[in-house]
């Protein structure tokens, strides 16, 4: 008797075999995606103005930049894209036998340069629209519906004659049509602005991409101004040095950025130190809280800058984003997310949302750009003139940067202000960290009676005490 295979058996035999995801992938992708989630929530419905240097398009980076911007827009961010065309215009000028001319960091736009700029703008607009129209399966643009819309959103005026130099058809932004741009953003479209403006009489003026992006960001009071540039960022230590031991400053307070600009010669070319920095400073001084300078040479640079804690370029801010403060009700979710991995591996005792909500006034946190990266709680025992510091936690993303010590010092200050003489911690895995910072191990019987009744003898936590001077 021959048994014929059933339909189900045939289906199983013919079905392709897909190998299971590796554990390495699981343990890298899942934590990464969870770490990105707070930024996705934070930036939803915010407005970013992105200034893309023409050099990025000339270097063949447009396709990947379009993919990244499409993903960011899909996560709820409103994007205004401003493109530059400096190398494209220069290429056309050279083809016509003309030498590009600059003064005071601005192109001198004669009739020939104006024709070249108009031709370059038209060609680049076509290329950008094509890049955002990609939709091949198995690509980041699959099923995306990015509507790129251009228009005459800028009113301009001539630069005129400066120090005896006639800039002819070069102009500066006079007015931004914020109502028109905002309407497109509300429709879910991506406004695309070329560096051209028009006078009320219809005369065209060649503008600088950097000035257009800055003016638009200020007019819209955008949440971020991002320059995708040929420079990697700002090095405050020896601005002219690009050695590996002179890293990029990932965050510059506005005051520090202004000091830098005062120390260096005025920027004349995009490669000069401070060329983009001067526009970031202007934007921050006029209401744009965060301005970024990031390198287009790094694949995914805009994703790394927006969704990773330290970013990849330089961010100029009108205030220090990292804030050490006492927690409030809005911080409960962030604290829970921060301590959850340490509760799961047994480093911390599990705490419910109800407990944290009840005790939220006891917590101190470090917040950076809306995300909680460190916390600790102080539970006083006034009758024993001591207090317990509990749930001291620092995100793995920023460990080793001193945040733990900053929280500890704030907890000590709070304890002193309450008239207490010491603080103590219960630890199973991190006792050496506390001992290095002045804690001394004592017997569990040292604990205040109220705390001793709640001590988990099975857990066998070490009791470490620090006297407050």
C-alpha positions as CSV (number, residue, x, y, z in Angstrom):
1,X,0.0,0.0,0.0
2,X,1.4,3.4,-1.1
3,X,0.5,6.4,1.0
4,X,-0.1,9.4,-1.1
5,X,1.2,12.7,0.3
6,X,-1.5,15.0,1.7
7,X,-1.9,18.6,0.5
8,X,-0.5,19.8,3.8
9,X,2.6,17.6,3.5
10,X,3.2,18.8,0.0
11,X,2.9,22.4,1.1
12,X,5.4,21.9,3.9
13,X,7.8,20.2,1.6
14,X,7.6,22.8,-1.1
15,X,7.6,25.8,1.3
16,X,10.9,27.7,1.3
17,X,13.0,27.4,4.4
18,X,13.8,30.6,6.1
19,X,16.6,30.5,8.7
20,X,15.5,31.9,12.1
21,X,16.8,35.3,13.1
22,X,20.1,35.0,14.9
23,X,20.2,35.8,18.6
24,X,22.9,38.4,17.8
25,X,20.4,40.3,15.6
26,X,17.7,40.1,18.3
27,X,19.9,41.4,21.0
28,X,21.2,44.3,18.9
29,X,18.1,45.4,17.0
30,X,15.5,45.2,19.8
31,X,17.4,47.3,22.4
32,X,18.3,49.8,19.7
33,X,14.8,50.1,18.5
34,X,13.5,50.6,22.1
35,X,16.2,53.3,22.6
36,X,15.0,55.2,19.5
37,X,11.3,55.1,20.5
38,X,11.5,58.1,22.9
39,X,12.9,60.3,20.1
40,X,10.2,59.1,17.7
41,X,7.5,60.2,20.2
42,X,9.3,63.5,21.0
43,X,9.8,64.6,17.4
44,X,6.3,63.7,16.1
45,X,4.6,66.8,14.7
46,X,7.8,68.9,15.0
47,X,9.2,70.9,12.1
48,X,12.7,70.4,10.8
49,X,14.3,72.6,8.1
50,X,17.0,70.7,6.3
51,X,19.6,72.6,4.3
52,X,21.3,70.2,1.9
53,X,24.5,71.4,0.3
54,X,24.8,71.0,-3.4
55,X,28.1,69.1,-2.8
56,X,26.0,66.3,-1.3
57,X,24.1,65.8,-4.6
58,X,27.4,66.1,-6.6
59,X,28.8,63.4,-4.3
60,X,26.0,61.0,-5.2
61,X,24.4,61.0,-1.8
62,X,20.9,62.2,-2.9
63,X,19.2,58.8,-3.0
64,X,20.2,57.8,0.6
65,X,19.4,61.3,1.9
66,X,15.9,61.1,0.3
67,X,15.3,57.7,1.9
68,X,16.3,58.9,5.3
69,X,14.2,62.1,5.1
70,X,11.2,60.0,3.9
71,X,11.6,57.7,6.9
72,X,11.8,60.7,9.2
73,X,8.7,62.2,7.7
74,X,6.9,58.8,8.0
75,X,7.5,59.0,11.7
76,X,5.5,62.2,11.9
77,X,8.1,64.9,11.4
78,X,7.3,67.9,9.2
79,X,10.2,68.6,6.8
80,X,11.1,71.6,4.7
81,X,14.0,70.8,2.4
82,X,16.3,73.6,1.0
83,X,18.8,72.5,-1.6
84,X,22.1,74.2,-2.5
85,X,23.7,74.2,-6.0
86,X,27.1,75.8,-5.5
87,X,29.2,73.1,-7.3
88,X,26.6,72.7,-10.1
89,X,26.6,76.4,-10.9
90,X,30.4,76.5,-10.8
91,X,30.6,73.5,-13.2
92,X,28.3,75.3,-15.7
93,X,30.3,78.5,-15.4
94,X,33.5,76.7,-16.1
95,X,31.9,75.0,-19.1
96,X,31.1,78.4,-20.4
97,X,34.6,79.7,-19.8
98,X,33.7,81.9,-16.8
99,X,35.4,81.9,-13.4
100,X,33.2,81.8,-10.3
101,X,33.5,85.0,-8.3
102,X,32.9,85.4,-4.5
103,X,33.3,88.3,-2.0
104,X,32.3,88.5,1.6
105,X,31.3,84.8,1.4
106,X,28.7,85.6,-1.2
107,X,28.6,84.7,-4.9
108,X,28.8,87.7,-7.3
109,X,26.0,86.8,-9.7
110,X,26.3,88.4,-13.1
111,X,24.0,87.6,-16.1
112,X,25.9,84.5,-17.0
113,X,26.0,83.2,-13.4
114,X,22.3,83.9,-13.1
115,X,21.5,81.8,-16.2
116,X,23.7,79.0,-14.8
117,X,22.0,79.2,-11.5
118,X,18.5,78.9,-13.1
119,X,19.6,75.9,-15.2
120,X,21.2,74.2,-12.1
121,X,18.1,74.8,-10.0
122,X,15.8,73.3,-12.6
123,X,17.9,70.3,-13.0
124,X,18.4,69.7,-9.3
125,X,14.7,70.1,-8.6
126,X,14.0,67.4,-11.1
127,X,16.6,65.1,-9.6
128,X,15.2,65.7,-6.0
129,X,11.6,65.1,-7.1
130,X,12.7,61.9,-8.8
131,X,14.6,60.7,-5.7
132,X,11.5,61.1,-3.6
133,X,9.4,59.3,-6.1
134,X,11.2,56.0,-5.8
135,X,9.0,53.1,-4.6
136,X,10.7,49.8,-5.5
137,X,9.8,46.8,-3.3
138,X,12.4,45.9,-0.7
139,X,13.8,49.4,-0.5
140,X,13.3,52.0,2.2
141,X,11.1,54.0,-0.2
142,X,8.6,51.1,-0.8
143,X,5.0,52.3,-0.3
144,X,6.1,55.8,0.6
145,X,4.0,58.7,-0.6
146,X,6.3,61.7,-0.3
147,X,4.8,64.7,-2.1
148,X,7.5,67.3,-2.9
149,X,6.1,70.7,-3.7
150,X,8.0,73.7,-4.9
151,X,6.9,77.3,-5.2
152,X,7.7,81.0,-5.0
153,X,7.8,81.1,-1.2
154,X,10.6,83.7,-0.9
155,X,10.6,87.4,-1.5
156,X,14.1,88.8,-2.0
157,X,16.0,92.0,-2.3
158,X,19.4,92.7,-3.9
159,X,22.6,92.6,-1.8
160,X,23.6,95.7,-3.7
161,X,27.1,97.3,-3.5
162,X,29.2,96.3,-0.4
163,X,32.7,97.8,0.1
164,X,32.7,98.8,-3.6
165,X,31.7,95.3,-4.8
166,X,28.5,95.1,-6.9
167,X,26.9,91.8,-6.3
168,X,24.4,92.3,-9.2
169,X,21.8,89.5,-9.1
170,X,22.8,88.1,-5.7
171,X,20.2,88.7,-3.1
172,X,19.1,88.2,0.5
173,X,15.8,86.9,1.9
174,X,13.4,89.7,2.6
175,X,10.3,87.7,3.5
176,X,9.2,84.1,3.8
177,X,5.7,82.9,2.9
178,X,5.2,81.1,6.2
179,X,1.4,80.7,5.6
180,X,2.0,78.9,2.3
181,X,4.7,76.6,3.6
182,X,2.7,75.8,6.8
183,X,-0.3,74.9,4.7
184,X,1.8,72.4,2.7
185,X,3.2,70.9,5.9
186,X,-0.3,70.4,7.3
187,X,-1.2,68.6,4.1
188,X,1.6,66.1,4.7
189,X,3.7,67.5,1.8
190,X,7.5,68.3,1.8
191,X,8.1,71.9,0.6
192,X,11.2,72.1,-1.5
193,X,12.9,75.5,-1.8
194,X,15.6,76.4,-4.3
195,X,18.0,79.2,-3.4
196,X,16.1,81.7,-5.5
197,X,13.9,84.7,-4.4
198,X,11.9,87.1,-6.4
199,X,11.2,90.8,-6.0
200,X,7.7,92.3,-6.2
201,X,8.6,93.3,-9.7
202,X,9.4,89.7,-10.7
203,X,13.2,90.1,-10.7
204,X,15.1,86.9,-9.8
205,X,17.9,86.9,-7.2
206,X,20.4,84.1,-6.5
207,X,20.4,83.4,-2.8
208,X,22.7,81.4,-0.5
209,X,21.2,78.1,0.6
210,X,22.5,78.6,4.2
211,X,20.7,82.0,4.4
212,X,17.5,80.6,2.9
213,X,17.4,77.6,5.3
214,X,18.1,79.9,8.3
215,X,15.5,82.4,7.3
216,X,12.9,79.7,6.8
217,X,13.7,78.0,10.1
218,X,13.4,81.4,12.0
219,X,10.2,82.4,10.2
220,X,8.5,79.0,10.9
221,X,10.1,78.9,14.4
222,X,11.2,75.4,13.5
223,X,12.2,72.9,16.1
224,X,15.5,72.1,14.3
225,X,17.6,73.5,11.6
226,X,19.9,70.9,10.1
227,X,22.7,71.5,7.6
228,X,23.9,68.5,5.6
229,X,27.4,69.7,4.7
230,X,30.8,68.9,3.5
231,X,32.3,69.7,6.9
232,X,32.1,67.1,9.8
233,X,31.2,69.6,12.5
234,X,32.9,72.1,14.8
235,X,36.0,71.4,16.8
236,X,36.3,74.0,19.6
237,X,39.9,72.9,20.4
238,X,42.0,74.2,17.5
239,X,39.4,74.9,14.9
240,X,41.7,74.4,12.1
241,X,42.9,70.9,13.2
242,X,41.1,67.9,11.9
243,X,43.3,65.2,13.6
244,X,41.7,62.1,15.2
245,X,42.6,63.3,18.7
246,X,40.6,66.5,18.2
247,X,37.0,65.2,18.2
248,X,33.9,67.0,17.0
249,X,32.0,68.9,19.7
250,X,28.6,67.2,19.7
251,X,26.9,70.0,21.6
252,X,27.7,73.7,21.8
253,X,25.7,76.1,24.0
254,X,24.9,79.3,22.2
255,X,27.2,81.4,24.3
256,X,30.2,79.1,23.5
257,X,29.4,79.2,19.8
258,X,29.3,83.0,19.8
259,X,32.7,83.1,21.6
260,X,34.1,80.9,18.9
261,X,32.8,83.1,16.1
262,X,34.5,86.1,17.8
263,X,37.8,84.3,17.9
264,X,38.1,83.3,14.2
265,X,38.2,85.3,11.0
266,X,35.0,86.0,9.1
267,X,34.0,83.0,7.0
268,X,34.5,83.5,3.2
269,X,34.0,80.0,1.9
270,X,31.9,77.0,2.9
271,X,35.0,75.2,4.0
272,X,36.1,78.0,6.3
273,X,35.7,77.3,10.0
274,X,32.5,79.0,11.2
275,X,30.8,79.3,7.8
276,X,27.8,77.1,8.9
277,X,28.3,78.0,12.6
278,X,27.4,81.6,12.0
279,X,24.0,80.6,10.5
280,X,23.4,78.2,13.4
281,X,24.1,81.0,15.9
282,X,21.7,83.3,14.0
283,X,19.0,80.8,14.0
284,X,19.3,80.0,17.8
285,X,19.4,83.7,18.7
286,X,16.1,84.2,16.8
287,X,14.2,81.3,18.3
288,X,15.3,78.0,16.8
289,X,16.4,76.0,19.8
290,X,18.6,73.5,18.0
291,X,20.7,73.9,14.9
292,X,22.9,71.1,13.6
293,X,26.0,70.8,11.3
294,X,26.4,67.2,10.1
295,X,28.5,65.5,7.4
296,X,26.7,64.1,4.3
297,X,29.8,61.9,3.8
298,X,28.6,59.6,6.6
299,X,25.8,57.3,5.4
300,X,22.7,57.9,7.5
301,X,24.1,61.0,9.1
302,X,20.8,62.6,9.6
303,X,19.3,59.5,11.3
304,X,22.3,59.3,13.6
305,X,22.1,62.9,14.5
306,X,18.3,62.9,15.2
307,X,17.8,59.5,16.8
308,X,21.0,58.8,18.7
309,X,21.9,60.4,22.0
310,X,25.3,62.0,21.2
311,X,24.6,62.4,17.4
312,X,27.4,62.6,14.8
313,X,27.9,66.3,14.2
314,X,27.7,69.5,16.1
315,X,24.5,70.8,17.7
316,X,24.2,74.4,18.7
317,X,21.6,75.0,21.4
318,X,20.3,78.1,23.1
319,X,20.4,76.3,26.4
320,X,22.1,73.3,27.9
321,X,19.8,70.5,27.0
322,X,21.0,68.2,29.8
323,X,19.2,69.1,33.0
324,X,19.6,67.7,36.5
325,X,16.4,68.3,38.5
326,X,13.8,66.8,40.8
327,X,11.3,64.5,39.0
328,X,7.6,65.3,38.3
329,X,4.6,63.3,37.3
330,X,5.5,63.5,33.6
331,X,8.7,61.6,34.3
332,X,7.1,58.4,35.6
333,X,7.1,56.7,32.2
334,X,10.8,57.7,31.5
335,X,11.9,56.4,34.9
336,X,10.1,53.1,34.4
337,X,11.7,52.6,31.0
338,X,15.2,53.5,32.4
339,X,15.1,51.0,35.3
340,X,13.2,48.2,33.6
341,X,16.3,46.4,32.2
342,X,18.1,46.6,35.5
343,X,15.1,45.1,37.3
344,X,14.9,42.3,34.8
345,X,18.6,41.3,35.4
346,X,18.2,41.5,39.2
347,X,20.4,44.6,39.7
348,X,17.4,46.6,41.1
349,X,14.4,45.5,43.1
350,X,11.3,45.7,41.0
351,X,9.1,48.8,41.5
352,X,5.5,49.1,40.2
353,X,4.2,52.2,38.4
354,X,2.0,52.8,41.4
355,X,5.0,52.9,43.7
356,X,6.9,55.3,41.5
357,X,3.9,57.6,41.0
358,X,3.4,57.6,44.8
359,X,7.1,58.4,45.4
360,X,7.8,60.6,42.4
361,X,8.8,63.6,44.6
362,X,11.6,61.5,46.0
363,X,13.3,61.1,42.6
364,X,16.1,63.1,41.0
365,X,16.6,62.7,37.3
366,X,18.9,63.8,34.5
367,X,17.0,64.7,31.4
368,X,18.6,65.2,28.0
369,X,16.5,66.5,25.1
370,X,13.3,65.1,26.7
371,X,14.7,61.7,27.6
372,X,15.5,60.5,31.1
373,X,19.1,59.1,31.2
374,X,19.7,58.8,35.0
375,X,17.7,58.7,38.2
376,X,17.8,58.0,41.9
377,X,15.4,58.3,44.8
378,X,15.9,59.6,48.4
379,X,13.8,58.0,51.2
380,X,14.4,59.8,54.5
381,X,14.3,58.2,58.0
382,X,14.4,61.4,60.1
383,X,14.2,59.6,63.4
384,X,17.6,58.0,62.6
385,X,18.9,61.1,60.8
386,X,19.7,59.1,57.7
387,X,18.1,58.4,54.3
388,X,18.2,55.6,51.8
389,X,19.3,56.3,48.2
390,X,17.5,53.8,46.0
391,X,17.2,53.0,42.3
392,X,20.4,54.8,41.3
393,X,20.4,54.1,37.5
394,X,22.3,55.4,34.6
395,X,21.4,54.5,31.0
396,X,24.0,52.2,29.3
397,X,24.2,54.8,26.5
398,X,25.9,57.4,28.7
399,X,27.6,55.3,31.4
400,X,31.1,56.5,32.1
401,X,30.3,60.2,31.5
402,X,29.8,61.1,35.2
403,X,26.0,61.2,35.4
404,X,26.0,58.7,38.3
405,X,28.2,61.0,40.3
406,X,26.1,64.1,39.4
407,X,22.9,62.3,40.7
408,X,24.7,61.2,43.8
409,X,25.9,64.7,44.6
410,X,22.3,66.0,44.2
411,X,21.0,63.3,46.5
412,X,23.6,64.3,49.1
413,X,22.6,67.9,48.8
414,X,18.9,67.0,49.3
415,X,19.8,64.9,52.3
416,X,21.9,67.7,53.9
417,X,19.1,70.2,53.3
418,X,16.8,67.9,55.2
419,X,19.2,68.0,58.2
420,X,20.3,64.4,57.8
421,X,23.7,63.1,58.7
422,X,24.2,60.2,56.4
423,X,22.8,58.3,53.4
424,X,22.9,54.6,52.8
425,X,22.4,52.2,49.9
426,X,21.6,48.5,49.5
427,X,23.6,46.9,46.8
428,X,24.2,43.4,45.4
429,X,26.3,44.1,42.4
430,X,27.7,47.7,42.5
431,X,29.2,47.9,45.9
432,X,32.7,48.8,44.6
433,X,31.3,51.9,42.8
434,X,29.9,53.2,46.1
435,X,33.0,52.3,48.1
436,X,35.1,54.4,45.7
437,X,32.8,57.3,46.5
438,X,33.1,57.3,50.3
439,X,30.6,54.6,51.3
440,X,31.5,52.1,54.0
441,X,30.0,48.7,54.4
442,X,28.2,48.0,57.7
443,X,26.1,45.2,59.1
444,X,22.4,45.0,58.2
445,X,21.6,45.6,61.9
446,X,22.8,49.2,61.4
447,X,19.6,50.0,59.4
448,X,16.9,52.1,60.9
449,X,14.2,49.9,62.5
450,X,11.6,50.9,59.9
451,X,13.9,49.9,57.0
452,X,15.2,46.8,58.8
453,X,11.6,45.4,58.9
454,X,11.5,45.6,55.0
455,X,15.0,44.2,54.5
456,X,15.0,41.2,52.2
457,X,17.3,38.7,54.0
458,X,17.1,36.3,51.0
459,X,18.5,38.9,48.7
460,X,21.5,39.5,51.0
461,X,22.1,43.0,49.8
462,X,25.2,44.8,51.2
463,X,24.5,47.9,53.3
464,X,26.8,50.8,52.5
465,X,26.8,54.1,54.4
466,X,28.2,57.5,53.7
467,X,28.6,60.2,56.3
468,X,27.6,63.7,55.1
469,X,30.1,66.3,56.1
